[in-house]
């Protein structure tokens, strides 16, 4: 399955250590970590940083 430029893509990363995954992937890929807005669920979406 090829992804074309501008396509919406959603991947799930299942990990027992979300904090370490965020610390690794955010600077490596230039992603911004956001709040999912769900106080009872630790689900931090990551997306391309603006710019």
Backbone as a chain_set.jsonl record, in Angstrom:
{"seq": "XXXXXXXXXXXXXXXXXXXXXXXXXXXXXXXXXXXXXXXXXXXXXXXXXXX", "coords": {"N": [[0.852, -1.173, 0.0], [0.83, 2.007, -1.043], [1.564, 5.305, 0.054], [0.53, 8.426, -0.87], [1.837, 11.75, -1.339], [0.553, 14.042, 0.955], [-1.541, 12.437, 1.724], [-3.768, 11.327, 4.297], [-2.628, 9.699, 7.111], [-2.657, 7.158, 9.54], [-1.141, 5.682, 12.204], [-0.668, 3.256, 14.752], [1.149, 2.978, 17.714], [2.006, 0.583, 19.83], [3.132, 0.356, 22.997], [4.857, -0.377, 26.065], [6.083, 1.729, 27.271], [5.357, 4.688, 26.881], [6.315, 7.277, 27.348], [9.09, 7.127, 26.829], [8.999, 6.425, 24.136], [7.836, 8.72, 23.031], [9.851, 10.583, 23.648], [11.864, 9.629, 22.019], [10.818, 9.451, 19.306], [9.645, 11.994, 18.725], [11.716, 14.117, 18.479], [13.297, 12.863, 16.535], [11.692, 12.522, 14.233], [10.538, 14.971, 13.986], [8.075, 15.422, 15.125], [5.156, 16.632, 16.838], [3.946, 16.287, 20.081], [0.753, 15.875, 21.31], [-2.097, 16.592, 23.406], [-4.702, 14.276, 23.865], [-7.012, 15.012, 24.952], [-8.475, 13.448, 26.655], [-9.039, 12.842, 29.79], [-9.043, 10.488, 31.346], [-7.588, 8.669, 29.967], [-4.506, 7.65, 28.721], [-3.424, 8.7, 25.944], [-1.523, 9.9, 23.765], [-1.599, 11.693, 20.915], [0.595, 12.016, 18.122], [1.923, 14.257, 15.77], [2.928, 15.768, 12.652], [5.047, 18.532, 13.105], [4.089, 21.959, 12.868], [5.223, 23.872, 10.092]], "CA": [[0.0, 0.0, 0.0], [1.635, 3.227, -1.155], [0.968, 6.541, 0.554], [0.87, 9.568, -1.701], [2.073, 13.008, -0.628], [-0.675, 14.702, 1.377], [-2.522, 11.475, 2.232], [-3.935, 11.197, 5.744], [-2.108, 8.399, 7.548], [-2.794, 6.937, 10.979], [-0.463, 4.486, 12.698], [-0.735, 3.06, 16.203], [2.349, 2.418, 18.315], [1.687, -0.055, 21.106], [4.372, 0.254, 23.762], [4.678, -0.27, 27.517], [6.781, 2.923, 27.749], [4.976, 5.774, 25.98], [7.176, 8.444, 27.562], [10.346, 6.914, 26.093], [8.673, 6.466, 22.705], [7.672, 10.138, 22.686], [11.167, 11.223, 23.726], [12.657, 9.151, 20.89], [10.25, 9.736, 17.993], [9.342, 13.413, 18.498], [12.833, 14.853, 17.857], [13.802, 12.141, 15.373], [10.827, 12.726, 13.082], [10.0, 16.331, 13.99], [6.663, 15.333, 15.487], [4.683, 17.323, 18.035], [3.079, 15.459, 20.926], [-0.412, 16.657, 21.731], [-3.029, 15.955, 24.334], [-5.897, 13.747, 23.208], [-8.173, 15.609, 25.604], [-9.222, 12.419, 27.38], [-8.335, 12.81, 31.072], [-8.954, 9.151, 31.926], [-6.905, 7.777, 29.033], [-3.193, 8.124, 28.29], [-3.386, 8.482, 24.498], [-0.965, 11.13, 23.22], [-1.365, 11.706, 19.468], [1.782, 12.705, 17.616], [1.678, 14.733, 14.408], [3.998, 16.61, 12.117], [5.08, 19.885, 13.656], [3.846, 22.97, 11.839], [6.406, 24.541, 9.556]], "C": [[0.898, 1.236, 0.0], [0.854, 4.414, -0.609], [1.45, 7.689, -0.32], [1.057, 10.812, -0.844], [0.732, 13.674, -0.309], [-1.752, 13.757, 1.872], [-2.582, 11.525, 3.755], [-3.495, 9.794, 6.13], [-2.233, 8.313, 9.062], [-2.107, 5.623, 11.328], [-0.626, 4.444, 14.205], [0.592, 2.456, 16.658], [1.953, 1.883, 19.687], [3.007, -0.265, 21.843], [4.08, 0.322, 25.256], [5.31, 1.001, 28.09], [6.537, 4.093, 26.787], [5.87, 6.993, 26.138], [8.492, 8.312, 26.801], [10.116, 6.955, 24.589], [8.511, 7.911, 22.236], [9.022, 10.843, 22.649], [12.045, 10.829, 22.544], [12.113, 9.664, 19.557], [10.025, 11.227, 17.725], [10.523, 14.164, 17.888], [13.357, 14.177, 16.584], [13.01, 12.48, 14.113], [10.241, 14.13, 12.998], [8.516, 16.364, 14.314], [6.379, 16.147, 16.735], [3.749, 16.374, 18.785], [1.965, 16.35, 21.444], [-1.209, 15.897, 22.776], [-4.236, 15.463, 23.541], [-7.16, 14.324, 23.832], [-9.051, 14.598, 26.324], [-8.539, 12.205, 28.727], [-8.18, 11.415, 31.676], [-8.195, 8.168, 31.048], [-5.585, 8.402, 28.6], [-3.035, 7.768, 26.81], [-2.869, 9.748, 23.84], [-0.75, 11.042, 21.704], [-0.098, 12.482, 19.126], [1.495, 13.08, 16.17], [2.88, 15.542, 13.953], [3.911, 17.997, 12.737], [4.791, 20.881, 12.549], [5.16, 23.592, 11.371], [7.328, 23.691, 8.855]], "O": [[1.64, 1.468, 0.954], [-0.36, 4.512, -0.787], [2.653, 7.889, -0.483], [0.498, 10.911, 0.249], [-0.113, 13.847, -1.187], [-2.776, 14.207, 2.386], [-1.567, 11.738, 4.418], [-3.943, 8.813, 5.537], [-1.949, 9.275, 9.775], [-2.464, 4.572, 10.797], [-0.711, 5.486, 14.856], [1.092, 1.518, 16.038], [1.607, 2.647, 20.588], [3.889, -0.978, 21.364], [3.147, 1.011, 25.669], [5.101, 1.321, 29.26], [7.404, 4.439, 25.985], [6.155, 7.678, 25.155], [8.959, 9.277, 26.195], [10.956, 7.468, 23.848], [8.995, 8.279, 21.165], [9.303, 11.61, 21.727], [12.886, 11.617, 22.112], [12.855, 10.246, 18.766], [10.202, 11.673, 16.592], [10.347, 14.805, 16.851], [13.809, 14.855, 15.662], [13.591, 12.701, 13.05], [9.527, 14.448, 12.048], [7.787, 17.231, 13.834], [7.251, 16.331, 17.584], [2.875, 15.743, 18.191], [2.21, 17.443, 21.954], [-1.003, 14.702, 22.99], [-4.728, 16.157, 22.652], [-8.256, 14.145, 23.3], [-10.229, 14.856, 26.574], [-7.56, 11.464, 28.806], [-7.253, 11.193, 32.455], [-8.157, 6.973, 31.341], [-5.552, 9.552, 28.162], [-2.574, 6.679, 26.467], [-3.657, 10.585, 23.4], [0.188, 10.382, 21.257], [0.228, 13.48, 19.77], [0.891, 12.302, 15.431], [3.727, 15.944, 14.751], [2.826, 18.561, 12.873], [5.204, 20.673, 11.408], [6.082, 23.804, 12.159], [8.355, 24.163, 8.368]]}, "num_chains": 1, "name": "protein.A"}
